[in-house]
Structure formats: structure tokens, C-alpha cells
Amino acid sequence: MKTLAIDIGGTGLKASVLDDKGNMLVPHVRVPTPHPSRPKDIMPALAGLAKQLPEFDRISAGFPGVVRGGTIITAPHLGTDDWKNFNLQEELAKQFGKPARVENDAEVQGLGIITGRGLEVVLTLGTGIGSAIFDDGRMTPHLELAHHPIHKSGTYDDYIGDATRKALGKKKWTKRVLKTIDIVNALLNYDTLYLGGGNSNNLTEKLPPNVKIASNEKGITGGVRLWDDQIWQEIHT
């Protein structure tokens, strides 16, 4: 079974086709995220990506917001009002004529990263901040750390999001990321923290031994695990 795996981000849309082990059959393709980023803007862009790729049997997609049963609840970096209650899973299946499964993008990336041992946390550093928590490989209820206050009245998105990185510069932004790592560790006492997303590549400071930089391609390749029926049933029970 070949999977069209889509990673929807605030800056870019990426996709590839995976074999049943999650290996990319071809290098991923990417286009900038359209702005405005309404469903009627994003869906044609995804169709354009798929045309550049081999045939596939099914679809997985990671979306930057709260997703329940394939329906978008929040989309802070794409326009929540436009996306609220939009059934992306159903729309992808209709557009491509293939079965589809959709989850939060940080959780999809996490599925491609985790070892399944202990408490593992994923923070994605991109346009905004994504988060996912796994306990012995099982996904826990989704927690939107990005919108929780971390400094004065500012959220994680405000504190270490891409706009802040550009405004402060790499050195000050990195200092904030290191402080965020300490706060998340105090909050969750994780065994391992994985830092993903495009901006994780800007971190050159030495990190704690249980903090690892993860390949951003896991946001695509992790999509194959949405088609592991045991994982899918655990997510939805």
C-alpha cells in the first residue's frame, strides 16, 4: 500500500508518497502555503503537489491545529474562522477518491520519531509551536502548549515562534528556546524531548542529553503510522 503523506504548515505544504514501511519513494515536493490560507486556497495547492508524485492508495495528513475525527477545530496560523468545523479528512478523500486519515502535525511527526519507551515529547519549532506527548508509544490527549502562557501574557507562539526568531535574532531566540526546554521539562518530566520543525535546524547550542533534534522529514514519513490500525484505534478511543 502506497501512502500520499502530506504535511501542512503555516509556511509550506510538503508531500511525498511512502511505501508501507514509511520510506519515501521519491523526494518530497513543496510549495509555499498560499495566503490567504482558507480551505478553498489550500485544497487546490495539495492537488497540485499530488500531480507531481507517483500513484498512491491512501492519504495521511498532518495539520497545524486541533483535529478531532478528521475535522479541524482550530487553525491559528491558517485562520481558525475559515477552518473551524471543516472536515479535512472527508474533503481529502473526496478530492482524491482515496481513503484519508488526518491528525495534528506534531503528533504525526512524533509517530515517525518516537521509540515507544517512556514519556516522549515533541515540540515543533516552525511558524508557530506544535506539541505532542507520548507515553510508552501511546499518544496522550492533545495539549496545545503553543497557546499556553509562558512569559508574562505571551504564549509559546509569541515567545519562540518564527516571527520572534526573526525579530530577536538567532542568539536571543536560542536563549528563549533553552529556557522553554527547562520549563517543559519541569512541567512534564519527560524522558526524551524531540525538537522538530524547520527552525530546529537553527539550534547550534549544546542541548541536554535527553533533548534531540529530529529530522523535519518525519512530519511526512510519520504519516504512514496513521494507517497502523492499532495506533489509529488508540487515538480514537
Steps between C-alpha positions, in 0.01 A plus 500: 500500500635839399416806709480861384640670811429873535649745749301824517691791653459871543793566266503201266301202376704181453417153374649173386383145434610237754534125483337289772804545728490878476789543256465777244475357150603839358638819658230718650354789304420836653313821421460811715177506699252723316392819673219535577501140621134407488391147412412618148861622463674201659310216332601592139860542616496146644357369174789667319752325725337162445525541122879510535511167686450130419167321536381422852234291678422713805572837661635624830527865600639699791325830573625787723211524744253301706352212299214277618371216286659656194320831561696819567420676826772767501748623239683790666750555218263441211190679627285320755177667388546363147593148612279445805286186457650432155522122453842482334508121515174470310599769251835335420326166444248668271760698304734207434253211507711318760456434874660767720607544862588836658660594833687789659833556325719475814334170586557365150864604520526341843372169366795499263752584775417328827657180629193396701692502828415733786350849484598653168414859406518671162524876453494626142666837443350650188272790417348421839565234762351153482497243777431132551541265797540122488501259794670169415409560137135586564384845400356695793210748466610794289640796694539835323810624683543765231209700640587468867662804669873460550629854561288783639192495272684342207443146376756248370415623150579856604812402692684276252295505179653589164403867516685531831807321360516749215443797731751403773769327298641152543691551827213643706249261343720203586521618861121504512477150351739368767286662770189343342668158512556545875137605553360205301725263693376642832142468377514146360819332632547335162751226426575639154414824325518518121527836327361500147380758251709711266638731768650215701785514247589846634599354838877459525539529880569186699173344613428282806578132433132403492412768242544406134457676168268300275493495122230727363420232242340297781202733461445320170628148568315474833179513300520132412441414866151650486423188298609269781152397616612443859639853522195647326262323739703616801480860377123480469411313821 
